[in-house]
Amino acid sequence: MPGLTKNFSRLCGSKPEASAATDGVEANKTRTFTFRELATATNNFRQESLIGEGGFGTVYKGKIEGLDQVVAVKMLNKNGLQGNKEFLVEVLMLSLLRHPNLVNMIGYCAEGDQRLLVYEFLPLGSLERHLHDLPPDKEPLDWNTRMKIACGAAKGLSYLHHEAQPPVIYRDLKLSNILLDEGFYPKLSDFGFAKFGPGEDKSHVSTRVMGTHGYCAPEYATTGKLTMKSDTYSFGVVLLELITGQFALDPTRGHGKKMIVDRVLPILKDPKNYPRLADPRLKGQFPESSLHHALELASMCVRENANARPLMKEVVLALDYLVAHPYDPNADKDSTKRGVKTSENGADLKSPEKETIEVGKKLNSTIDREQAVAEARKWGESWRDMKEKGQSSSCNS
């Protein structure tokens, strides 16, 4: 990819030689396709092959001759520099990254002014379709599936933040960018907005604000300062959508209620209100304690103070716990004795409120330590600057 790699450092802020593949796994080997090959694969990009449209392009289902798998072909809009930049970033990012919860890129086409990307085909489509655009004849996602999807998406982000080298900030997490394989296995897609994270001596990446309204972290939207915690905020919004079934951004709502965060956070002040937030389509089919945990986790992720948000690897731990404690509709519902819930061996179970408080305390203790270190470092730097200014003033007097 000599024509692509020369622009890599300028676009992404790092060298392509720094591989983001980890644990001895080689970076993806991408294949170059001709435009004719992809036109043939999609029946000349006919309407019946169309499976989706987005801000940067149109996606078609296809079958490439000699390739024993169905593929998704994304044709980028011919909108000049921005479209070309998005293409470069996505090709190079997905060439460097490999994880079960990231979509696998098979190849690309950069012929003339044509820019196309070829991915594995994920038959269940986007999470947005299953949560907000479900056909009447389809069953809504159950609680266990929702938590499984949330956990998988969190693992994809955690890999980008904590395992990829250099780290990657995804920057555009939303329901439509979470694609689903068989068994509702989630994979993050569309890496056109992704950025390499800040170096060891920097706290953030300054960049033009990109992303989707309703999912963007407030500090990023107002200052352009991008951090890993910006992704954490977006994940919190996605988790709230999964729990409540509400839209991240609902223009039909009144002033101050359009964003899901503004609608939900006031209700979360009292744990007794938590059941009110569950998606009505769940019909009460969820563990009450898991609902409490999930809502508490989501509220931590969307905290206004970015430093107070958990790391994605901590989010994964919390969601792994929820996935390991699924809802069982066949479980004995009459397992209470004198108002005290008991487990199979007779041990008293904690109330959802108490369990949620304990989970929150564990996450908060980690976050508080990180915040204290960050504040101490900031105070030390300010003190040093003041001292240097004082010495400079005394020298000039």
Summary of the structure (lengths in Angstrom):
residues: 397
radius of gyration: 23.4
end to end distance: 59.4
largest distance: 82.0
contacts: 1202
relative contact order: 0.09
helix: 46%
strand: 15%
